[in-house]
Amino acid sequence: MGLDENKEGGKEGNPVSETKKTGADHVDSEIEHDTTGRVSRQMSESSLYTTEDEDDEDTESKIQLGPQCTLKELSEKDKDDESLRRWKEQLLGCVDVNSVGETLDPEVKILSLAIKSHGRNDIFLIIPETGNPKGPWFTLKEGSRYSLKFTFQVSNNIVSGLKYRNTVWKTGIKVDSTKEMIGTFSPQSEPYTHEMPEETTPSGMFARGSYSAKTQFLDDDNRCYLAMNYTFEIKKDWQAAA
């Protein structure tokens, strides 16, 4: 949800998740690196609040899924196949197929978002019912380690390949892009929880300031369950609690 100073590659974590980090390699001509490894940038005249949707990642080959079916139809298929029966029991868990109904499309609701940093209380972010967060949504301390934790609820049907996507701009230049595959989930009354790999905010005079970002939660069918444009800040210290 912010920036990661470490660009050495992916981190090992939960086997059902994978993270892809890309930097702003295409604007190297505008970036200078000092001897400390920090990034300095000539400030652009572009707006700080860029909301242009850069969907270059959408050009990836799309997985072709089989025909979609309701949970009731899935539960009744191939009842005599023991291996499939066990697989469906593992996938569906204790889902009451009759109570879910016969809806094809899954529903995913992002319930909460929080920024975690060791030694500090979590920063809980309020998700607007409609529209985008107003003003700077949160403040990160330069050079700090943090992670994003969120809870979500799945209903109606199985959601396949739920993923998190976040793009960050500074003065109109894309400086960070994060994608993480969260996984496939069946409907249940209890919410799911997922925590992103830990990141480190950049530091130094040129790292501090205002950033704009776009966050999305999508599935394999490119259904978008949450999309927000917002701004945040990196400062010398954390924002004082209200």
Phi, psi and chi 1 to 4 in degrees:
 res  aa     phi    psi   chi1   chi2   chi3   chi4
   1 MET       -  -14.0  179.2  155.0  -76.2      -
   2 GLY  -122.5 -128.1      -      -      -      -
   3 LEU  -125.4  148.9  -69.7  173.0      -      -
   4 ASP  -116.4  119.3 -171.1    0.5      -      -
   5 GLU   -70.8  -27.1 -168.6  174.3   42.8      -
   6 ASN   -86.8  116.3  -60.0  -44.2      -      -
   7 LYS  -116.6   31.7  -63.2  -69.2 -178.1  179.9
   8 GLU   -81.4   -5.4  -64.0  -63.3  -35.7      -
   9 GLY   128.6 -174.8      -      -      -      -
  10 GLY   -71.9  162.2      -      -      -      -
  11 LYS  -109.6  151.4  -57.0  175.8 -175.9  177.9
  12 GLU   -76.8  142.6  -65.6 -176.1   -0.2      -
  13 GLY  -162.6 -144.6      -      -      -      -
  14 ASN   -58.1  132.9 -168.6  -48.5      -      -
  15 PRO   -65.3  -17.8   20.0  -32.4      -      -
  16 VAL   -90.3    0.8  -59.4      -      -      -
  17 SER  -122.1  149.3  -57.9      -      -      -
  18 GLU  -143.9  144.5   61.3 -178.8   54.9      -
  19 THR  -120.7  134.5  -56.6      -      -      -
  20 LYS  -117.5  120.5  179.8 -179.1  178.5 -177.6
  21 LYS  -113.3  131.1  -57.5  -70.9  -65.8  178.8
  22 THR  -129.6  140.8   59.3      -      -      -
  23 GLY   -98.7 -168.1      -      -      -      -
  24 ALA   -97.8   59.7      -      -      -      -
  25 ASP   -64.3  -27.3  -63.9  -23.7      -      -
  26 HIS   -76.2   -3.7   60.2  -68.5      -      -
  27 VAL  -121.2   30.1  -66.7      -      -      -
  28 ASP   -59.2  -29.0  -80.3  -11.7      -      -
  29 SER   -66.0  -19.4   60.0      -      -      -
  30 GLU  -101.1    4.5  -59.4 -175.9   37.3      -
  31 ILE  -120.9  136.8  -61.4  175.8      -      -
  32 GLU  -119.7  143.2  -62.6  177.4   -3.3      -
  33 HIS  -109.4  128.8  -63.9  -95.8      -      -
  34 ASP   -88.7 -179.2   62.0   22.1      -      -
  35 THR   -70.6  -13.3   55.4      -      -      -
  36 THR   -90.6   -3.3   65.3      -      -      -
  37 GLY    90.1   -3.6      -      -      -      -
  38 ARG   -77.4  158.1  -67.5 -165.8  -67.7  -98.4
  39 VAL  -101.0  129.7  176.1      -      -      -
  40 SER  -114.7  145.7   62.4      -      -      -
  41 ARG  -137.8  138.6 -175.1 -173.8  -45.3  -79.0
  42 GLN   -70.2  123.8  -63.1  -62.2  -38.0      -
  43 MET   -66.9  132.9  -58.5  -56.8  -72.4      -
  44 SER   -88.8  159.5  165.0      -      -      -
  45 GLU   -84.6   -3.7  -65.7  -64.5  -33.7      -
  46 SER   -66.3  160.9  -55.4      -      -      -
  47 SER   -68.1  144.0  167.2      -      -      -
  48 LEU   -69.0  -19.9  -74.2  172.3      -      -
  49 TYR  -108.5   49.9  -54.1  105.3      -      -
  50 THR   -64.3  131.5  -58.5      -      -      -
  51 THR  -124.1   14.0   56.8      -      -      -
  52 GLU   -61.1  131.4  177.6 -176.0   -3.4      -
  53 ASP   -88.1  110.2 -172.5    5.8      -      -
  54 GLU   -96.0   98.2  -62.4 -162.9   19.6      -
  55 ASP  -101.2   38.4  -75.7  -28.9      -      -
  56 ASP   -63.7  -27.2   52.2  -28.9      -      -
  57 GLU   -70.3  -16.6   49.7  -93.8   59.9      -
  58 ASP   -73.7   -8.9  -74.6  -19.7      -      -
  59 THR   -79.4   -4.4   59.4      -      -      -
  60 GLU   -62.0  148.1  -63.2  174.8   -3.7      -
  61 SER   -62.3  131.9   57.6      -      -      -
  62 LYS   -87.6  134.8 -171.3  174.3 -177.4  -62.1
  63 ILE   -68.6  129.9  -61.2  174.6      -      -
  64 GLN   -87.8  112.4  -63.4  -61.3  -42.7      -
  65 LEU   -94.2  159.6  -57.6  175.3      -      -
  66 GLY   -72.7  176.6      -      -      -      -
  67 PRO   -57.8  136.1  -21.0   32.1      -      -
  68 GLN   -79.1  143.8 -168.7  173.2    7.9      -
  69 CYS  -139.9  161.5   60.9      -      -      -
  70 THR   -74.7  166.2   66.6      -      -      -
  71 LEU   -63.4  -36.1  -73.8 -176.0      -      -
  72 LYS   -64.3  -42.8 -171.1  171.9 -176.5  178.7
  73 GLU   -64.6  -40.5  -69.2  170.4  -20.3      -
  74 LEU   -62.8  -42.1  178.5   62.7      -      -
  75 SER   -67.4  -25.5   65.8      -      -      -
  76 GLU   -92.4   -7.7  -67.3  174.2   -8.9      -
  77 LYS   -78.8  140.2  -78.2 -175.6  175.8 -179.6
  78 ASP    49.6   50.1  -57.6  -50.8      -      -
  79 LYS   -63.7  -24.3  -72.9 -174.3  174.1 -179.8
  80 ASP   -85.5   -6.9  -63.2  -28.4      -      -
  81 ASP   -89.4  108.5 -170.3  -43.5      -      -
  82 GLU   -64.0  -41.7 -177.6   64.5   20.9      -
  83 SER   -66.0  -39.9   60.7      -      -      -
  84 LEU   -67.5  -37.0  -81.5  177.2      -      -
  85 ARG   -61.6  -44.3 -174.8 -173.5   63.3   80.1
  86 ARG   -65.8  -39.5  -71.6 -163.7  -58.9  -92.4
  87 TRP   -62.1  -42.2  174.0   79.9      -      -
  88 LYS   -68.7  -35.2  -74.5 -173.1  -72.0 -174.5
  89 GLU   -64.6  -39.6  -74.5  178.9   -6.3      -
  90 GLN   -68.7  -39.9 -178.2  178.6    5.8      -
  91 LEU   -70.5  -45.1  178.1   65.1      -      -
  92 LEU   -87.8  -21.0  -61.7  177.5      -      -
  93 GLY    60.3 -129.4      -      -      -      -
  94 CYS  -101.5   27.8   57.6      -      -      -
  95 VAL   -63.9  131.7  173.2      -      -      -
  96 ASP   -84.9  100.6 -176.2   -8.4      -      -
  97 VAL   -60.3  -37.1  174.5      -      -      -
  98 ASN   -68.1  -32.2  -65.8  -39.7      -      -
  99 SER   -79.2  -24.9   67.1      -      -      -
 100 VAL   -70.6  -33.2  170.4      -      -      -
 101 GLY    91.9 -161.5      -      -      -      -
 102 GLU  -124.2   46.1  -60.7 -172.4   19.4      -
 103 THR   -88.4  132.3  -54.9      -      -      -
 104 LEU   -75.0  -45.5  -80.8  175.9      -      -
 105 ASP   -83.4  130.5  -66.3  -24.8      -      -
 106 PRO   -71.3  160.3   27.8  -33.5      -      -
 107 GLU  -125.5  127.5 -178.7  178.7  -17.8      -
 108 VAL  -122.8  125.6  177.9      -      -      -
 109 LYS  -118.0  121.1 -176.6  175.0  178.6   60.0
 110 ILE   -78.4  115.1  -50.9  -58.7      -      -
 111 LEU   -87.6  -39.7  -58.9  175.4      -      -
 112 SER  -153.8  151.0   67.9      -      -      -
 113 LEU  -130.7  136.0  -67.9  166.1      -      -
 114 ALA  -143.6  144.8      -      -      -      -
 115 ILE  -102.0  123.5  -64.5  173.6      -      -
 116 LYS  -107.8  135.2  -61.4  169.8   61.0   69.0
 117 SER  -144.5  132.4 -175.2      -      -      -
 118 HIS   -56.9  132.4 -178.5   69.7      -      -
 119 GLY    84.9    3.2      -      -      -      -
 120 ARG  -130.2  154.4  -69.1 -173.2   55.3   81.9
 121 ASN   -67.5  148.0  -67.4  -29.6      -      -
 122 ASP   -61.9  144.7  -66.4   -7.6      -      -
 123 ILE   -96.9  108.1  -58.2  173.0      -      -
 124 PHE   -87.3  127.1  -69.8   95.9      -      -
 125 LEU   -99.6  129.7  -55.4  176.3      -      -
 126 ILE   -82.4  123.1  -62.0  174.9      -      -
 127 ILE   -90.0  119.0  -56.3  172.6      -      -
 128 PRO   -62.8  144.9  -17.2   29.8      -      -
 129 GLU   -63.8  -39.3  -70.2  -66.4  -30.2      -
 130 THR  -139.0  152.8   57.9      -      -      -
 131 GLY    77.9 -159.7      -      -      -      -
 132 ASN  -114.9  157.0  -60.6  -47.5      -      -
 133 PRO   -58.8  143.4  -22.4   33.2      -      -
 134 LYS   -92.6  137.0  -55.8  -63.2 -177.1 -176.0
 135 GLY    67.6 -174.9      -      -      -      -
 136 PRO   -59.7  124.1  -22.7   34.0      -      -
 137 TRP   -75.6  -33.8 -158.9   20.9      -      -
 138 PHE  -161.3  168.2   55.5   87.4      -      -
 139 THR  -126.1  134.3  -62.5      -      -      -
 140 LEU  -111.9  146.1  -63.0  173.3      -      -
 141 LYS   -83.8  135.8  178.8 -176.2  177.1 -178.9
 142 GLU   -60.5  140.9   63.3  175.2  -18.2      -
 143 GLY    70.8   14.0      -      -      -      -
 144 SER   -96.8  153.5   61.2      -      -      -
 145 ARG   -98.5  135.9  -62.1 -178.9   67.5   81.8
 146 TYR  -153.9  166.0   73.3   97.5      -      -
 147 SER  -144.1  157.1   60.7      -      -      -
 148 LEU  -103.1  129.9  175.6   66.9      -      -
 149 LYS  -121.5  135.3  179.7 -179.8  179.4 -179.1
 150 PHE  -141.3  153.5   50.0   87.5      -      -
 151 THR  -117.1  147.2   60.8      -      -      -
 152 PHE  -149.7  157.4   59.3   96.5      -      -
 153 GLN  -123.2  138.8 -165.6  159.4   33.5      -
 154 VAL  -114.2  132.9  179.0      -      -      -
 155 SER  -140.0  169.8   55.5      -      -      -
 156 ASN    76.0  -53.1  -67.6  -15.5      -      -
 157 ASN  -158.1  173.3 -153.1  -21.1      -      -
 158 ILE   -69.7  133.1  -64.0  167.8      -      -
 159 VAL   -98.9  125.4   57.9      -      -      -
 160 SER  -104.5  127.5  175.6      -      -      -
 161 GLY    65.5   46.4      -      -      -      -
 162 LEU   -65.5  131.8 -176.7   65.2      -      -
 163 LYS  -137.7  155.2   53.3 -179.7  151.7  -52.1
 164 TYR  -108.5  135.4  165.2   88.1      -      -
 165 ARG  -134.6  132.5 -179.4 -179.8  -65.8  169.8
 166 ASN  -142.2  131.2 -169.2   63.7      -      -
 167 THR  -125.7  137.4  -53.5      -      -      -
 168 VAL  -124.1  138.4  179.7      -      -      -
 169 TRP  -124.1  149.1  -64.6  -92.5      -      -
 170 LYS  -131.5  123.8 -168.5  173.4 -166.7  -66.4
 171 THR    49.2   42.6   61.6      -      -      -
 172 GLY    82.7   -1.6      -      -      -      -
 173 ILE  -108.2  129.3  -60.5  171.7      -      -
 174 LYS   -68.9  122.4 -174.3  166.2   76.4  168.4
 175 VAL  -115.7  -11.4  -65.6      -      -      -
 176 ASP  -160.7  142.4 -169.9   79.1      -      -
 177 SER  -143.3  127.2 -177.9      -      -      -
 178 THR  -125.0  135.1  -58.4      -      -      -
 179 LYS  -133.5  134.8  -70.8 -168.0  -66.7 -177.0
 180 GLU  -138.8  128.7  174.5  157.0  -27.8      -
 181 MET   -79.0  121.7  176.5   61.1   69.8      -
 182 ILE   -89.1  -45.2  -57.2  169.6      -      -
 183 GLY   141.3 -169.9      -      -      -      -
 184 THR  -111.7  133.8  -64.6      -      -      -
 185 PHE  -136.9  141.6  -57.3   89.5      -      -
 186 SER   -94.6  160.3   61.1      -      -      -
 187 PRO   -63.6  142.7  -19.0   31.6      -      -
 188 GLN  -160.7  157.6   65.8  175.1   35.4      -
 189 SER   -73.0  -32.4   57.3      -      -      -
 190 GLU   -82.3  139.1  -65.6  -62.6  -40.7      -
 191 PRO   -71.8  153.1   23.5  -31.6      -      -
 192 TYR   -90.4  154.3  -66.9   95.5      -      -
 193 THR  -127.2  137.9  -60.8      -      -      -
 194 HIS  -138.9  137.4 -178.5   81.9      -      -
 195 GLU  -119.6  129.8 -174.0  168.7  -15.5      -
 196 MET   -74.3  158.4  -60.9  -76.7  -71.1      -
 197 PRO   -59.5  149.8  -22.3   32.3      -      -
 198 GLU   -68.3  142.0 -167.7  174.2   60.9      -
 199 GLU  -126.3  167.5  -58.6 -175.5   27.5      -
 200 THR  -124.9  127.2  -56.5      -      -      -
 201 THR   -71.9  147.5   57.1      -      -      -
 202 PRO   -67.5  164.3   24.0  -32.1      -      -
 203 SER  -135.7  163.8   58.5      -      -      -
 204 GLY   111.3  166.5      -      -      -      -
 205 MET   -58.5  -39.9  179.7  177.7   64.1      -
 206 PHE   -79.8  -16.0  -68.3   99.7      -      -
 207 ALA   -82.7  -28.9      -      -      -      -
 208 ARG   -72.2  151.3  -64.9 -168.0  -68.8  -89.4
 209 GLY   133.9 -163.7      -      -      -      -
 210 SER   -96.8  142.8  -63.9      -      -      -
 211 TYR  -129.6  151.4  -66.3   78.6      -      -
 212 SER  -114.2  152.4   58.8      -      -      -
 213 ALA  -150.7  159.6      -      -      -      -
 214 LYS  -131.8  126.8 -179.8  171.6 -176.0  175.8
 215 THR  -116.7  137.1  -70.2      -      -      -
 216 GLN  -137.7  147.5  -66.3  174.5  -67.5      -
 217 PHE  -119.8  118.0  -70.0   86.8      -      -
 218 LEU  -131.4  168.9  -50.2  101.3      -      -
 219 ASP  -120.9 -173.7   65.6   13.1      -      -
 220 ASP   -62.9  -23.8  -82.3  -16.8      -      -
 221 ASP   -91.7   10.2  -70.7  -42.6      -      -
 222 ASN    63.4   22.0  -93.4  -18.8      -      -
 223 ARG   -69.4  132.9  -65.0 -174.6 -169.7   89.7
 224 CYS  -105.2  119.5 -175.2      -      -      -
 225 TYR   -95.9  -20.1  -60.3  104.4      -      -
 226 LEU  -158.7  132.4 -179.5   66.3      -      -
 227 ALA  -140.4  125.3      -      -      -      -
 228 MET  -137.6  137.3  -66.8 -174.9  -60.9      -
 229 ASN  -103.9  134.4  -66.2  -51.0      -      -
 230 TYR  -155.8  172.0   59.3   92.9      -      -
 231 THR  -123.2  154.9   61.8      -      -      -
 232 PHE  -146.9  171.2   67.7   95.4      -      -
 233 GLU  -129.5  149.0  -64.8  179.1  -28.0      -
 234 ILE  -112.9  124.4  -67.7  179.9      -      -
 235 LYS  -128.3  177.0  -64.8 -174.6  174.9 -178.4
 236 LYS   -65.5  -27.2  -72.8 -173.8  175.5 -177.8
 237 ASP  -144.9  166.1 -152.7  -15.6      -      -
 238 TRP   -64.5  154.7  -64.5   99.0      -      -
 239 GLN   -71.7  135.0 -172.4  174.0   13.3      -
 240 ALA   -64.8  142.0      -      -      -      -
 241 ALA   -64.4  139.9      -      -      -      -
 242 ALA   -72.5      -      -      -      -      -
